[in-house]
Amino acid sequence: MLRNLFFLDKFYLIGFTLLIPTSINLSIAQFLSPVLNAIMGRTDRPELSISAFSIAFSILFLIALPQLRIQQLTIVYFKNFNKLKIHFFVLLMSLICLAVSIFVIFTPVSIFFLENIFGTKGDLKKSVEDGLRIGFYIPVLLILKMHFYGISIVTNKSSLIWIGTIFGFLCACILAVLFFLLGYDGHKIGMLAFSLSLFFETIFICFLVRNELFDKNYSFDKDIFFVGDLFRFFIPLLFAAFLPSFTLPAVNACLTRLDNPEISISAVNVGFGIFGAVSFTINGCQSTILSLISNGYSYIKIREFSYFVGFLTLLLCGSIAWIGPINEFIFINLFNLEDKLFTSTLLVFRLLSFLPPFLVMEQLYVGIIMNSKSTNPIIYINICRFLVLIMTLGTGILLFKNFESYGAIVGGSAWSLTLFFEAIFAWLFARNIAKP
């Protein structure tokens, strides 16, 4: 493998050329989360700010769950399908999510969610409500952005991914620092910086791919509005997107009912955010795999390349998790975590640190299922994942109640075990599908 990488095979160079910008684009939330957490951690009542932002963010991402699979749909269909129909389908999804967002946030439904499901009250509830109202339009922007980036990936314009992603990241950082200097509350800093930067980035990437949006071979006709074929492909993917979006709110809802919920929620979300930033390359594996398959590359080479990325990331995560000077520099010096928040966050990161090869495994086999255009197995994979999540949360609450870092153990275990078993289930359901 290493010989292929450094001496003989240019495939690794091709793979990394596509993987790195795609991964950065799909991981921008993980990159931004630690940065925003670091800034919010320097405001008054940092645990309240980080917890409120995390809960509001998780609810908005749950509403925007089609954005998790829109990019894959675009990659699979865009080259050999009516582009106008795909654009209409994406627009339809974004408008549905906007309607859901308005209904959930600006009606009494929000009170039911925050009080009965998430168990928030007092200042935490008020801060979450503020964050949701500020970012109610985030789901629309996420769906459109993923669609435009999917177009740039499938048309082999990786430079546009770099330009758009770096632009959005810098906008978020600059806006967060600006709002911090202006003295905004911590949760408002995070939500305003993210939502405004997302708006600017979506407009910018749309401009960058403007020449690829339409095909002269297709004219506007009534067939564009009949998108049942796309729905049949997308509904299983939408169901699959639900559980990744559901996991974070479920974990947060569980942790709000434990002792010191602000510390527990902050530790789990900061730890998971740092892990997501360190393992960012894995997030782009599925889109890269689909793109390489669609361009005719060997499945064996794709699999070898994917696992190389996974084990390289495992080495990096293990170093951060278990080498004291490294994790102290990152968690204490960079993110200003102290005392119990530091130990709990480090525990969460250690529980996640073994996952990279299994995350790659899941991306590879789900990519094979998507490429077959028979996406029903993804429903079964995610039903199994859901059962594991419920059992892990229930068991964790019962078994670890007397441990010092109770919330960190429950939240970290829920994330690590559900992701681990999702990879196993993906392999079980995809092993008999013909490899491209």
GUGUFI-98862 format. One line per 8 residues: their letters; for each residue x, y, z of C-alpha. Coordinates in Angstrom, 3 decimals, decimal comma. Layout:
N
A) X Y Z; ...;
***
This chain:
436
MLRNLFFL) 0,000 0,000 0,000; 2,726 2,457 0,999; 4,715 1,486 -2,077; 1,735 2,320 -4,265; 1,299 5,607 -2,468; 4,838 6,902 -2,728; 6,320 5,300 -5,814; 4,129 3,631 -8,410;
DKFYLIGF) 0,453 4,415 -8,523; -0,916 7,868 -9,283; -4,336 6,725 -8,086; -3,530 7,823 -4,534; -2,734 11,316 -5,786; -6,037 11,389 -7,678; -7,873 10,114 -4,612; -6,374 12,677 -2,243;
TLLIPTSI) -6,924 15,482 -4,751; -10,639 14,723 -4,599; -10,844 13,539 -0,983; -9,233 16,477 0,838; -11,394 19,344 -0,480; -14,528 17,168 -0,335; -13,765 16,176 3,263; -13,086 19,747 4,317;
NLSIAQFL) -16,328 20,851 2,712; -18,405 18,142 4,420; -16,572 18,670 7,726; -16,834 22,428 7,902; -19,331 22,150 10,778; -16,821 20,007 12,702; -14,068 22,530 12,016; -16,234 25,458 12,985;
SPVLNAIM) -17,620 23,797 16,102; -14,284 23,756 18,001; -13,492 27,307 16,858; -16,893 28,627 17,934; -16,708 26,614 21,164; -13,294 28,141 21,902; -14,723 31,661 21,451; -17,904 30,910 23,407;
GRTDRPEL) -15,715 29,357 26,108; -14,243 32,807 26,745; -17,608 34,483 27,385; -19,548 34,684 30,638; -21,095 31,334 31,609; -19,318 29,306 28,883; -21,061 26,019 29,747; -24,469 27,656 29,229;
SISAFSIA) -23,405 29,202 25,905; -21,913 25,995 24,483; -24,842 23,855 25,668; -27,492 26,229 24,269; -25,706 26,512 20,921; -25,299 22,729 20,730; -28,982 22,009 21,424; -30,219 24,666 18,948;
FSILFLIA) -27,684 23,504 16,368; -28,741 19,857 16,743; -32,441 20,718 16,285; -31,743 22,736 13,128; -29,576 19,950 11,700; -32,343 17,448 12,433; -34,783 19,613 10,462; -32,201 19,903 7,663;
LPQLRIQQ) -31,554 16,173 7,458; -31,962 15,973 3,611; -28,685 17,924 3,332; -26,824 14,825 4,542; -27,724 12,923 1,348; -28,436 15,613 -1,262; -24,785 15,639 -2,319; -24,771 11,880 -2,965;
LTIVYFKN) -27,963 12,115 -5,021; -26,427 14,917 -7,080; -23,238 12,927 -7,698; -25,103 9,761 -8,747; -27,599 11,435 -11,118; -26,245 14,778 -12,312; -24,179 13,570 -15,278; -26,882 11,415 -16,885;
FNKLKIHF) -30,186 12,955 -15,818; -32,351 15,996 -16,464; -30,554 18,727 -14,530; -33,661 20,904 -14,282; -35,531 18,054 -12,607; -32,721 17,615 -10,076; -32,710 21,368 -9,334; -36,489 21,319 -8,842;
FVLLMSLI) -36,231 18,328 -6,513; -33,557 20,048 -4,398; -35,584 23,272 -4,264; -38,664 21,290 -3,222; -36,723 19,631 -0,392; -35,388 22,977 0,825; -38,851 24,591 0,862; -40,319 21,653 2,793;
CLAVSIFV) -37,546 21,985 5,384; -38,117 25,733 5,634; -41,819 25,148 6,330; -40,968 22,575 9,017; -38,418 24,941 10,549; -40,916 27,814 10,790; -43,593 25,516 12,225; -41,309 24,024 14,884;
IFTPVSIF) -39,582 27,251 15,957; -42,287 29,928 15,776; -45,260 28,004 17,166; -45,995 26,480 20,606; -44,444 23,255 19,279; -41,042 24,691 20,290; -42,134 24,870 23,939; -43,181 21,215 23,841;
FLENIFGT) -39,858 20,178 22,303; -37,646 22,158 24,649; -39,518 21,388 27,878; -40,677 17,802 27,391; -38,140 16,257 25,009; -34,949 18,169 25,815; -35,878 18,925 29,420; -34,523 22,474 29,249;
KGDLKKSV) -35,658 25,210 31,603; -34,686 28,644 32,821; -31,748 30,383 31,145; -30,856 27,313 29,079; -34,342 27,163 27,538; -34,362 30,894 26,772; -30,911 30,729 25,156; -31,911 27,775 22,967;
EDGLRIGF) -35,064 29,618 21,835; -32,967 32,666 20,879; -30,575 30,499 18,884; -33,365 28,739 16,999; -35,016 32,016 15,993; -31,718 33,442 14,776; -30,941 30,418 12,584; -34,391 29,269 11,417;
YIPVLLIL) -33,337 29,519 7,733; -30,196 27,376 8,143; -31,844 24,142 6,800; -32,587 25,737 3,403; -29,031 26,988 3,000; -27,480 23,652 4,004; -29,489 21,736 1,374; -28,703 24,202 -1,428;
KMHFYGIS) -25,040 24,377 -0,478; -24,605 20,596 -0,509; -26,270 20,436 -3,929; -23,935 23,045 -5,409; -20,877 21,341 -3,932; -22,104 18,005 -5,299; -22,124 19,581 -8,768; -18,524 20,757 -8,333;
IVTNKSSL) -17,451 17,259 -7,192; -19,096 15,303 -10,003; -17,757 17,743 -12,624; -14,193 17,337 -11,250; -13,834 20,984 -10,236; -12,152 20,415 -6,880; -10,619 23,902 -6,898; -14,118 25,364 -6,484;
IWIGTIFG) -14,616 23,247 -3,361; -11,432 24,715 -1,862; -12,403 28,272 -2,723; -15,983 28,063 -1,439; -15,163 26,181 1,761; -12,252 28,417 2,762; -14,406 31,473 2,037; -17,195 30,198 4,305;
FLCACILA) -14,821 29,197 7,099; -13,056 32,570 7,122; -16,407 34,383 7,112; -17,541 32,413 10,169; -14,301 33,049 12,084; -14,275 36,772 11,297; -17,939 37,178 12,217; -17,497 35,211 15,472;
VLFFLLGY) -14,570 37,410 16,547; -16,524 40,546 15,569; -19,589 39,539 17,613; -17,334 38,571 20,540; -15,705 42,013 20,507; -19,143 43,629 20,343; -20,099 41,820 23,551; -22,832 39,507 22,250;
DGHKIGML) -24,034 36,602 24,403; -22,118 33,375 23,782; -24,903 31,389 22,090; -25,733 34,348 19,825; -22,081 34,580 18,747; -22,136 30,950 17,580; -25,481 31,033 15,813; -25,053 34,415 14,108;
AFSLSLFF) -21,543 33,587 12,897; -22,595 30,210 11,505; -25,862 31,290 9,873; -24,517 34,440 8,201; -21,356 32,741 6,941; -23,491 29,895 5,556; -25,637 32,404 3,669; -22,590 34,091 2,095;
ETIFICFL) -20,962 30,744 1,236; -24,103 29,379 -0,442; -24,419 32,461 -2,658; -20,705 32,286 -3,471; -20,584 28,585 -4,457; -23,736 29,030 -6,565; -21,905 31,745 -8,469; -18,816 29,538 -8,893;
VRNELFDK) -20,745 26,612 -10,450; -23,124 28,763 -12,498; -21,769 27,407 -15,821; -22,459 23,806 -14,775; -26,029 24,272 -13,532; -27,912 23,777 -16,804; -27,682 21,483 -19,810; -28,579 22,742 -23,283;
NYSFDKDI) -29,898 19,293 -24,226; -32,870 19,657 -21,876; -35,672 22,187 -22,176; -38,174 23,240 -19,550; -41,267 21,004 -19,672; -43,902 19,546 -17,364; -41,878 16,329 -16,870; -39,539 18,328 -14,634;
FFVGDLFR) -42,215 18,432 -11,931; -42,608 14,636 -11,802; -39,811 13,613 -9,493; -41,080 10,229 -8,309; -37,982 8,465 -9,658; -35,757 10,699 -7,556; -37,969 10,223 -4,503; -37,681 6,429 -4,806;
FFIPLLFA) -33,903 6,713 -4,670; -33,870 9,450 -2,031; -36,405 8,268 0,575; -34,186 5,454 1,907; -31,278 7,910 1,983; -33,487 10,393 3,816; -34,334 7,739 6,352; -30,618 7,013 6,689;
AFLPSFTL) -29,931 10,712 7,213; -32,466 10,822 10,036; -30,447 8,793 12,521; -27,183 10,767 12,271; -29,300 13,888 12,745; -31,330 12,244 15,513; -28,344 10,955 17,497; -27,097 14,348 18,708;
PAVNACLT) -30,537 15,600 19,889; -31,193 12,209 21,516; -27,895 12,303 23,400; -28,475 15,938 24,428; -32,025 15,149 25,569; -30,656 12,307 27,689; -27,855 14,400 29,188; -30,161 17,261 30,194;
RLDNPEIS) -31,746 14,865 32,681; -28,465 14,051 34,437; -26,580 15,941 37,134; -24,610 18,969 35,836; -26,201 18,855 32,350; -24,231 21,889 31,108; -20,891 20,170 31,779; -22,078 16,837 30,341;
ISAVNVGF) -23,477 18,369 27,141; -20,447 20,642 26,704; -17,992 17,769 27,214; -19,737 15,427 24,764; -20,182 18,073 22,083; -16,708 19,606 22,391; -15,115 16,136 22,442; -17,109 15,000 19,430;
GIFGAVSF) -16,395 18,286 17,652; -12,635 17,918 18,126; -12,817 14,289 16,980; -14,763 15,370 13,884; -12,149 18,020 13,085; -9,244 15,575 13,509; -10,947 12,837 11,450; -12,298 15,213 8,801;
TINGCQST) -10,900 13,220 5,853; -13,271 10,340 6,580; -16,346 12,522 6,062; -15,483 12,909 2,389; -14,820 9,218 1,738; -18,336 8,358 0,567; -18,596 11,181 -1,977; -15,043 10,423 -3,133;
ILSLISNG) -15,821 6,713 -3,467; -18,962 7,422 -5,514; -17,103 9,870 -7,745; -14,224 7,431 -8,338; -16,652 4,603 -9,111; -18,593 6,778 -11,558; -15,320 7,585 -13,319; -14,465 3,897 -13,792;
YSYIKIRE) -11,724 3,255 -11,218; -11,099 -0,213 -9,773; -13,032 -1,150 -6,626; -9,917 -2,848 -5,197; -7,903 0,355 -5,502; -10,741 2,407 -4,027; -11,023 0,057 -1,034; -7,261 0,059 -0,456;
FSYFVGFL) -7,113 3,842 -0,593; -10,082 4,219 1,772; -8,607 1,981 4,465; -5,264 3,752 4,179; -7,076 6,985 5,058; -8,817 5,247 7,969; -5,689 3,828 9,600; -3,742 7,052 9,090;
TLLLCGSI) -6,529 8,902 10,914; -6,540 6,238 13,650; -2,844 6,928 14,313; -3,509 10,662 14,625; -6,528 10,210 16,932; -4,647 7,742 19,135; -1,755 10,169 19,550; -4,073 12,956 20,680;
AWIGPINE) -6,090 10,688 22,972; -3,239 9,041 24,878; -0,184 11,337 24,734; -0,500 13,802 27,629; 1,386 16,858 26,295; -0,559 16,737 23,025; -4,050 16,473 24,507; -3,237 19,040 27,219;
FIFINLFN) -2,083 21,533 24,593; -5,230 21,025 22,482; -7,848 20,777 25,235; -6,419 23,197 27,796; -4,336 25,717 25,852; -6,383 25,948 22,655; -9,914 25,374 23,978; -9,516 26,741 27,486;
LEDKLFTS) -11,052 23,635 29,108; -10,364 23,291 32,816; -10,937 20,886 35,691; -13,922 18,567 35,239; -14,786 19,872 31,773; -11,271 18,955 30,584; -11,290 15,423 32,037; -14,812 14,722 30,756;
TLLVFRLL) -14,040 16,013 27,251; -10,837 13,967 27,063; -12,782 10,862 28,141; -15,285 11,414 25,317; -12,464 11,800 22,788; -10,804 8,581 23,989; -14,062 6,673 23,607; -14,237 7,873 19,989;
SFLPPFLV) -10,563 7,517 19,069; -10,726 3,856 17,901; -13,443 4,556 15,277; -11,668 5,804 12,090; -11,196 2,420 10,308; -14,807 1,491 11,064; -16,089 4,872 9,824; -14,262 4,251 6,537;
MEQLYVGI) -15,736 0,763 6,399; -19,251 2,201 6,720; -18,615 4,856 4,055; -17,233 2,235 1,638; -20,074 -0,283 1,905; -22,876 2,285 1,982; -21,254 3,820 -1,117; -21,481 0,418 -2,826;
IMNSKSTN) -25,176 0,211 -1,902; -25,829 3,716 -3,283; -23,974 2,947 -6,502; -26,259 -0,045 -7,047; -29,214 2,425 -6,959; -31,040 -0,013 -4,676; -30,947 1,912 -1,428; -33,432 -0,103 0,667;
PIIYINIC) -30,638 -1,880 2,627; -29,742 1,528 4,073; -33,114 1,526 5,861; -32,281 -1,759 7,582; -28,796 -0,561 8,523; -30,210 2,497 10,229; -32,978 0,608 12,015; -30,233 -1,531 13,553;
RFLVLIMT) -28,238 1,585 14,425; -31,288 3,133 16,084; -31,763 0,049 18,267; -28,108 0,153 19,310; -28,420 3,863 20,201; -31,482 3,284 22,414; -29,913 0,280 24,140; -26,638 2,133 24,713;
LGTGILLF) -28,298 5,186 26,240; -30,543 3,077 28,462; -27,741 0,769 29,580; -25,352 3,665 30,157; -27,791 5,479 32,429; -28,311 2,318 34,491; -24,702 1,091 34,728; -22,582 4,235 35,063;
KNFESYGA) -24,726 6,306 37,425; -22,137 6,216 40,212; -19,152 7,138 38,045; -17,570 10,580 38,339; -17,855 11,482 34,640; -21,332 10,017 34,301; -22,577 12,177 31,424; -19,340 11,914 29,445;
IVGGSAWS) -19,371 8,108 29,636; -23,022 7,863 28,569; -22,739 10,368 25,696; -19,346 9,189 24,452; -20,378 5,522 24,558; -23,621 6,272 22,701; -21,715 7,915 19,850; -18,875 5,384 19,634;
LTLFFEAI) -20,962 2,204 19,831; -23,652 3,346 17,382; -21,019 4,352 14,801; -19,094 1,102 15,335; -22,132 -1,132 14,874; -23,348 0,925 11,907; -20,136 -0,080 10,115; -20,694 -3,745 10,970;
FAWLFARN) -24,287 -3,630 9,735; -23,211 -1,861 6,511; -20,758 -4,675 5,788; -23,395 -7,332 6,508; -25,967 -5,811 4,129; -23,510 -4,898 1,336; -21,230 -7,931 1,268; -23,305 -9,763 -1,373;
IAKP) -23,810 -6,763 -3,674; -21,759 -6,942 -6,875; -18,720 -4,701 -6,558; -18,175 -2,153 -9,357;
***
